[in-house]
Structures are given as structure tokens and as C-alpha cells.
Amino acid sequence: MIEVQNLVYEYPSKRALDGVSLRVEAGTITALVGPNGAGKTTLMRCVAALEMPYSGRVLIDGVDTQQAPRRIHEILSYLPDFFGLYDTLSVRRCLSFAAMAHGLRGRRVDAAVEKAAARVGLLDRMDTRAVELSRGLRQRLAIGQSIVHEPRVILLDEPAAGLDPDARRALSHLFLELRAGGMTLVVSSHILAELEDYSSFMLIIRDGKLVGGQAVTLQADRAVYAIELDSPIAAFNDFVLALPGVEKAVTEGAVTQVTLDSPGRRTATIRAVVGAGYQLVAFAETKRSLEQAYLDETRRAAE
């Protein structure tokens, strides 16, 4: 869906993007992370056809952003971290204006407004002025304006900034619903725990470059389990690796991280460990957190 090819962008005093190449598959939610000043916002603006890169290409569903920026704006939406709303307009009029700005007319506007309001949970606030909405509801209205024309791709820069925990959770559910509806999302944020709730892939930008050269998969196809013994045993790693269905085993102290080719191997693995006389303390499914994945990838790149 999104293809970036050797993208370079320069400010007068700094190269913000230095040969970035990446792919984002359709129907996914990708986390875009990195320190302040790494180039995340610049990358998003180039993808959204709002900035002209020094060199390189960006393709959205096969459309070149430099050759057809207006077409890009039809199939993509970008919500910056500091967004604007017409405070004196009602929710209905804000959404209607956004719909008409994207070329919708007549009955299509009313239908699009109702659908967008339902998606972001604002049907009961249609006649409320934007200025009267809470921070979380204003964020939902801004997202509603971004999706009212049914874009295929939506880019969101720090969408959860300033939201309370309940509003962040509601926002996470909304993103999952948008993905289920066929949208492709790229979300930039410093709140890694929040991104972990809905992201399937992670792109790490540091000093204008893509760390590791590709997206990091966060939701693995294989089942990973932690096997804990009552004490460390040096030979246990080799024992586990020899069991049927075990693809990988990494032991640290008394805990061994085991990757199985199927969750159905769990019972047989437990029986084999206990049957061999090992004192099993715990056997539990585990998942690498987004924060741990970020630290692992940045450490590997540094090495």
C-alpha cells in the first residue's frame, strides 16, 4: 500500500531523511517510533504529499505522490499532532465541511457525515459545538474529519497526546475498528505501551534513517512460551531443542524462551519436560513487548 524508495529530505541545516526505504502493507497498523527530531513527522508529511523530497519516491497504492498529489489526498488522510478545528461549528457542520472539501456533494455528504460520526462515537454530539467538546472528543472529531471521505490510508502523528487513560483506550479500539473496515494506519507516538495495543508492525526512525532497514513484526505467527525450572540447568536448552515442534530455544538462567511451530505442541512439550525429570515451575505464553522490541532493534543496530 505504501512504498518509500530511497527518500531524502533536507532542511537548510540538517538532513532530516537520509535514504529511507520501506513498505507498509495494506490493512495493517504500523507504529512509527523514534526520538524527537528523528524525522518521523517529516516522513509522514512526505508520504502525505505535503512536502517535496530532495530525492527518492513515495507510492501510495501505486500512485506517485510527486506526480499526482491531489489523487494522493483523495486516498490518504494525515492528522498532525497539532490539528485545528472550527470551534464555532457544530460536530455535524465540521464533518460536513470536511466532506465537501474532499469533493463530496448532496446526499453523499449527509451519508458520509453520519457514518464518520458513528465510527468515532459522536452521533449523540452532532449539534454540539467543537469548542464545547472535551480533549478526547475533540480528538475523535479530528479523526472523523480525516476519515469522512473514506481514505484507504490514514497517518496519525501523536494522536493520544494529552488524552487520559480512558480516552487512550477508546482511541485504541477505534483504530482497530478502522483497520477492520479496510483502512491502513501509520501511527507515530512516544507512548509505546499505547502503540502496543493495536500495532502489528513497527518502523524505527533514528537520525533520519530506518533502523534495521525494514519493519519489525510485533505479532509473530509462531507461539512463544517461557519455561521456568526451579534452578538453571546447562543441558536443558539442548534437550528442549531436540523436542518435536521446537523451532528455537534461548535460555537465560532458569528460564528458557521456546518457539513452537504450533500452540498444539504445548501439552506434549510440558509432558516431555516433566517426564525427563526436570522440576517445572512455570510454563506460560509470552510476547515481546513493543518497548523490548524497540530496545532490541536499536541495540542490534548499534552493534
C-alpha positions, 0 to 999 in steps of 0.5 A: 500500500505504501512504498518509500524508495530511497527518500531524502529530505533536507532542511537548510541545516540538517538532513532530516531523511537520509535514504529511507526505504520501506513498505507498509502493507495494506490493512495493517497498523504500523507504529512509527517510533523514534526520538524527537527530531528523528524525522518521523513527522517529516516522513509522514508529511512526505508520504502525505504529499505535503512536502517535496523530497530532495530525492527518492519516491513515495507510492501510495497504492501505486500512485506517485505522490510527486506526480499526482498529489491531489489523487494522493489526498483523495486516498490518504488522510494525515492528522498532525499532532497539532490539528485545528478545528472550527470551534464555532461549528457544530460536530455535524457542520465540521464533518460536513465541511470536511466532506465537501472539501474532499469533493463530496456533494448532496446526499453523499455528504449527509451519508458520509457525515453520519457514518464518520460520526458513528465510527468515532462515537459522536452521533449523540454530539452532532449539534454540539459545538467543537469548542464545547467538546472535551480533549478526547472528543475533540480528538475523535472529531479530528479523526472523523474529519480525516476519515469522512471521505473514506481514505484507504490510508490514514497517518496519525502523528501523536494522536493520544497526546494529552488524552487520559487513560480512558480516552487512550483506550477508546482511541485504541479500539477505534483504530482497530475498528478502522483497520477492520473496515479496510483502512491502513494506519501509520501511527507515530507516538512516544507512548509505546505501551499505547502503540502496543495495543493495536500495532502489528508492525513497527518502523524505527526512525533514528537520525533520519534513517530506518533502523534495521532497514525494514519493519519489525513484526510485533505479532509473530505467527509462531507461539512463544512460551517461557519455561521456568525450572526451579534452578538453571540447568546447562543441558536443558536448552539442548534437550528442549531443542531436540523436542518435536515442534521446537523451532528455537530455544534461548535460555537465560538462567532458569528460564528458557524462551521456546518457539513452537511451530504450533500452540498444539505442541504445548501439552506434549512439550510440558509432558516431555519436560516433566517426564525427563525429570526436570522440576517445572515451575512455570510454563506460560505464553509470552510476547515481546513487548513493543518497548523490548522490541524497540530496545532490541532493534536499536541495540542490534543496530548499534552493534 
